[in-house]
Amino acid sequence: KANSFVQQNKKKMTKIIRRFQNFFHMLIKSGLRKALLYIFYRVRNEICRIDLMLKGVRVGNDNFYYGRVEAIFHNGGRISIGDKNNFGRFVLLKVGPKGEIVVGNNCTLSRLCFLQSSSRIVIEDGAQVAAFVHIIDANHDISERYDLNVREIDKIKDFKTSPVIIGRNAWVGSSSVILAGVTIGEGAVVGAGSVVTRDIPPYSIAVGVPCKVIKMRK
């Protein structure tokens, strides 16, 4: 009798579980999953936007954040973000006392991008910056301190600074490094892993270490 009672209950529980499964599958198919994801992304976006604003970043509208964007102000500086941009996870924006970072509209900064400004970095409208890209507009002035060990580099207080501009609709490939004073022209493409030390002409394709133009876009 006990065994028959257990078997009957198991059958009932199995039927109930299947009914719940079918019910949830029906809800998912009817768009509940999309609705929940939409709510999740909207809430996450709002949290990221408010977090940036509380830190002093000027933030536009309709930006999409795949994760938190870290903004660091070192004794001043300015950061402004336009509209309809996409930010990957763990993007870091850092400015010094006189530094400024400007992100235009419809740009993409993919995951783990690092922008550090002591002068000015401008990402113009429509520019695409792939993952792991570093953009730095300053260098230590070591020309007169050859006597210092590299471990003492922080003792050098003077920096050589020069603005960096990523032109409209330009594309910077993954793991590239953009150094001070560089302008990447409109529509130019920088290949992955490049180190850019000089200007890249508009609508050109450049790759390598150091980065050189290999051809023009047709």
Disulfide bonds with the S-S distance in Angstrom:
none
